[in-house]
Amino acid sequence: MPDLTDYMNALTLGTNVSDITGKAADGFVAGGFGAFVKALTGELPTVVTLPNKKASIVLTADQAKTIRSWLDGQLMGFLKPKDASLDIQMNPVIVPWILKFLVPAALLLIAAGWAGHYYFSR
């Protein structure tokens, strides 16, 4: 069972980012991402101070490899059928959300194709 000390390093990372950028929201995001990376890889990412009150979170090559492997496993687990006693129906959420972006994108591509055809065929 995790305790508060498990999150202190991620909290410190978030505080450092917040101090650099001057934005509390950046610190919350950095702390959450740091906790995620530490949970997967066992190490925190590195914070790099950039000019103009900006910060960058940098992963080591090993951390990037571990996270890619985790993502591959998540994708394969998602695509592979499971024998589960719990079924979460995400279709009512996912399908409208995808259509919200897919339909305008398709219309934009059709309009761009029409405009391109019109101007290039003159």
Secondary structure, 3 states (H helix, E strand, C coil): CCCHHHHHHHHHHHHHHHHHHCCHHHHHHHHHHHHHHHHHHCCCCEEEEECCCEEEEECCHHHHHHHHHHHHHHHHHHHCCCCCCCCCCCHHHHHHHHHHHHHHHHHHHHHHHHHHHHHHCC
